[in-house]
Amino acid sequence: MAVQSKNIPAPDLVPVRRALLSVSDKDGIVDLARALVAKGVELVSTGGTSKALSNAGLAVRDVSDLTGFPEVMDGRVKTLHPGVHGGLLGIRDDKEHRQAMAEHNIAPIDLVVINLYPFEEVRFSGGDYPATVENIDIGGPAMLRAAAKNHAYVAVVTDPGDYTRVLEALDEGDGKLPYRLRQELAAKAYARTAAYDSAISQWFAEQLEIEQPTWRGFGGRLKEVMRYGENPHQAAGFYVTGDKRPGVANARQLQGKQLSYNNINDTDAAFELVSEFDPAKTAAVAIIKHANPCGVAEGATIAEAYRKALACDPVSAFGGIIACNRALDAEAAAEIVKIFTEVIIAPGASEEAQEIIAAKKNLRLLLTDGIADPREKGLTAKTVAGGILVQTRDNGSVDDLDLKVVTKRAPSEQEMADLKFAFRVAKHVKSNAIVYVKDGATVGVGAGQMSRVDSARIAARKAEDAAREVGGEPLTKGSVVASDAFFPFADGLLSAVEAGATAVIQPGGSMRDDEVIKAADEHGIAMVITGMRHFRH
């Protein structure tokens, strides 16, 4: 049964006479406290925060003065007391509440400044189980929620970025805070505790290997407001979760204008793809447009890999996103700036490369300080009307699979290397996906078609277009081909044969596998079955 409201209207302006400060992140707290004291606000604090304020020469009451009870159990119990929560939850204009506060000597608290134990930081830094549990804050979220519920009379601040805003409002209100601000701060507090609890529940699910918990929460902190979403009429924001996985969310942007929604989406796709290639073994470059690769290659250097990747589809590469699995050097930078590029993302960049890129003031350069682990576990989520689809990250690697040759002819050593390359790329191409590869470089990519035959034909046509640019023969002649899923009929394979492919890698599992294998044998094609599908939608 729902709790009934007494319908007591909230006042517009509420004076701040007493503030409770208890923060884990102490940046700016002394300056805030000093400004509050200058406005005649009494300070109440706990533990380390109280010590920091006292050391700064500020008069501060310990929370135990309000509770009449000392901090116990290593500080686990200090604010969970009616002396605190009564001061937060008491409705000042309710006669019964005022009587209870007076009877039990409960002093009202008008402002609460709290940020929580750094659970997310400990979780993602690899803290052990006991250390991570110990950084689950209890009193902080309880006070935040209590103060936020009673925002009619109490202002709650959980973000140091709001300190200045609160002080400015106190100046404008002659020591009082307006209702609208108290509402906004309350909403922010609930969002913070929701994200905090989501991180905790996700961690427990990971630790206990619960793949599908009954309740699933996701949370993040706003990193930046986007200019717009996928289209100009859509509003968008970029939120980060605290996960330290190298990529666009944690990259340092050295130069260039703000990333757009589409830039971020495409840059993530590019870096996740290029991270499939071990930088200790080979240099690799991926060029992305609309979340699909239009060229991927490996080489002895980043410059060589870039030139090979660009040759796959130089037309589509215009205005693309470029990802490198090694630090960007001057030679590669000089090649890249020859055409219009939106974003470059790499683990690092030499000073010479940075100087070359700097000449293109709108070209964004992002540095990640590392490569993502393609085998790392994680979750992905996608919204649908009324729900969220959640799945584990596609962390399957062709290098870990038991590959089976199912045709009379086995692939050559070079064909097998190219087949593995092609399957790595196909994992990152929108389905239906067909990828032609020759000598460690894509030579044709067909993406996102309703028919696998069409994907094969589009990829071959792309190769023909690229060949016309340089006046040569399509590089699909003598290439290998990868399919992200099985061939339901032999026609898709035959399209690849027509394009000049000599070997194919595919998951297998079709009712007509025998028919497809027979067609491969009839045309002298080597076929490898992976047993793993890579649909991507």
C-alpha angles and dihedrals in degrees: 000000000000119000112249121234123228088217095228107166117239116242117241098226123033122187118233110223102148129032130189113210121190116152139165093196103056097185108132096358096115092051090048092049092048091052091049092051089051087058092052097258118151113229125221120181148162140231116316094008091055090050092050091051093046091049087054089058097254124141108240134169118223115238089239087070087065096042100036085222128101126238107267140179095039090309094306089122116043112103101030092100138107089243088067104029093042088055089051100042102037113117103226094205095049112096094209092050092050091050092050092049091050094045093051096037093244113166117211118246113210102181129033121192112187138152120181138247107280096256095150092050092050092044095053094040090064099254115177122254099266093045092049093049091048089058093059103111117218108167094043097057090042092056093043092053093044093050092044092052090053094045088134085081108008132064116211124199122189101157121069086211088072097056094092092045092054093047092049090050090050089052092050092045096045092244096329132105123220124240095240091058091047089052093050092048090049092052090050092050093053091048089051095051090045092054090044093052090045091056091049094048091047090051092051091049090052094047093048093039092235101163098187112027116193091242121035125193131187126189141170145167122250108253096177143342109245122228086239141322129258087317132026093252092058123086117218144176133194114230126188125207102202094252107143095212107140110252145090096316093058100032124117112236107217098183147343135072124304116297115249126225090259092046091056093047093048094043090053090051091049096049094044089053097047090047087069087076118076107232090209089064105034145355113248137187131190124194114200135194122178091351092303127103116246091180137009127173145157127217146154090275137020089249092055092046090049094052091050092047092049092051091063094069114349092171095058092041090070107108092008137141118253124204125187128192092209134046114289112250132196095261093055093042091053090053095046096052091058089085132035110276128177103203140004118198122185140148089254145337134221120240090249091053091049091052091052092049091046089068087069099063096188095047108104118221116196125187122198103182090224148021125265117248107243090202095052116120120238145129135264125196136196128185123231128178105295097356153043127245110215126186140158116267116268095253097158114133126200088220090066097049129101097238116204126202105215101175132079090249119060119212119260120247091262092046091051091051090050092045091056090046091050093049091051089055095043088059087067099043121095112254134290085049131181121174126186116200134184128177095349097313137093112249098178135012126192114189143179100002126149089226124050088213090059091049090053092048094046091050091050092048090051088055090050091051091050090049091053089055091062099028097244141113119286109271091225085083102101094005131128125235135215129200121198091217137018124291105251090199135013092251094085091052091047090054088055091048090051089053089056104261116156100188137026137201121198139151097249122205100124121137084235098050089121091054092049093047090049090053090050091051092048090057096041092248122155113226129196123192119209102184089219126098125208107198111172122187 
